[in-house]
Amino acid sequence: MNTNKNKFMCESVRLCRFLYGLGFDKESIQQDNREKWLFDRSPELQESLDFYFLMRKKLRDKQERMNNEENKICVQSVRETI
């Protein structure tokens, strides 16, 4: 286990690639037979993490609203045909 508090351990491939794609330096380690990436903690890293999770939540909420609207339309058209 990494006890260095100055490192952020990333296990999600999508998040790791996002951070690496932004130009953050990584260190690869093997833990429990899985590769994990470590990134140096910084205000910029935290800002990137905040943005990543904010956008994921925003897009999931938008998709949920769209699905709810589609369900309402389907229910209305079923009621109209009855």
N, C-alpha and C positions, 0 to 999 in steps of 0.2 A: 504494500500500500504506500502511496506517495504521501509523505508527511510534510512536504514543502508547501507552505501556505502561499507562496508567491507564484504558484503554478495553478492553472485551471486544467483539470483533467476532462477531456472530451471523449465520449464514448459513441455518440451519434455520428454516423458517417456523413450524413447530410450537414450537420452543424460543423463538423471538422472541416469538410471541404469548403463550406461558406467562409469560415475564419481564415483558412489557408489561402483561399482565393482573394481575400481582402489584403493579403500580404503579411499576415502574422506568422512569425517563425514558429515552427513546431519541433517537438522532440518526440520520437516514437518510443513506446515501451510495450513490453508484453506482460499482461497480467491475466491470470486465469485462462491462459491459452488464447487470448484475444489481444489484438493490437489496440492501443489507446494512445491518443495524442495529448501532449502537454503543451500548453501555451503560457507564456509569461503574463501574469496579471498586470493590467494597466487600466487607466481610465478609458483609453480607446477600446480596449478589449471589452470592458464592461458596457460601453456605449453600443458596441456591435452586438453583444449578446442581448441587450435590451431591445434593440431594433429587430433582431431576428425573432425573438419571442413575441414581440408586439405585432409584427406583421403576420406571423403564423396564426395568432389568435384572431386578428382582424379578418384574415382570409377564411378561417374556419367559421367565424360568426357570419360572414357574408354568405358562404356556401349553405349554412344552416338556414338562413333567412330565405334564400332562393329555393331550397328544398321545401320549406314550409309553404311558400307561395305556390309552388307547383302542386303540392298536395291539396291546397285549398281550391285551386282551379280544377283539379281532377274530381274532387268531391262535388263541386258545383255542377260540372258537366254531367256527372252521374245522376245527380238529383234532377237536372233538367230533362234527362232522357226517360226518367221514371214516370 
